[in-house]
Amino acid sequence: MLELAILGLLLRSSMHGYELRKQLTTNLGAFRAAISYGSLYPTLRRLREAGWITEEAGAEAATPAEVPPLTSRRGRVVYKITAEGKERFQELLAQAGPETYEDTAFGVHFAFFSRTDQATRLRILEGRRRRVEERREGLREALSRAAERLDAYTLELQRHGLDACEREVRWLEELIATERSGGQPGQPGGHRP
């Protein structure tokens, strides 16, 4: 999923590593936890070696006064997507298997739904709904079996999880209805999730 997210962000604009990490962390719901440089830079290297991105020296080389002692004056490396990278991004977007229904993968795919065809969006939304419904049913069963054995706070946490699943199922059903009607979320005639 990191590969898809990086290519999608670079499709929007070229960025250096720090900015990419910041965008991944703040703008894509799947990456709410901070992305480490230990996972970002090896992925960037693999993407470059595959020919999907290129590196360019940034124009912002630091002046001697701005450079802390024992550091380099080298400008930031700016990453840019290639034509092959754009094709790879489209291939990754078209993948709609069971892995795309999980939390992280779903969030990344959803972030780029405007670039995804309708049939793929529907497959992902319906698969995600099934996955969340399964989770919801599991929580319901666990609550009915163990409610009397749980302390009040654990019980409340279980109820919170169940409520979250129910809200997400309703949201997904609205999105699916909007997709089937040909609308877009938030537009007149489309449902607003």
HELIX and SHEET records of a PDB file:
HELIX    1   1 LEU A    2  ARG A   12  1                                  11    
HELIX    2   2 GLY A   17  ASN A   27  1                                  11    
HELIX    3   3 GLY A   29  PHE A   31  5                                   3    
HELIX    4   4 TYR A   37  GLU A   49  1                                  13    
HELIX    5   5 PRO A   64  GLU A   66  5                                   3    
HELIX    6   6 ALA A   83  ALA A   94  1                                  12    
HELIX    7   7 PRO A   98  TYR A  101  5                                   4    
HELIX    8   8 ASP A  103  ALA A  111  1                                   9    
HELIX    9   9 PHE A  113  ARG A  115  5                                   3    
HELIX   10  10 GLN A  118  ALA A  146  1                                  29    
HELIX   11  11 ALA A  147  ARG A  149  5                                   3    
HELIX   12  12 ALA A  152  SER A  181  1                                  30    
SHEET    1   A 3 MET A  15  HIS A  16  0                                        
SHEET    2   A 3 VAL A  77  ILE A  81 -1                                        
SHEET    3   A 3 ILE A  53  ALA A  57 -1                                        
END                                                                             
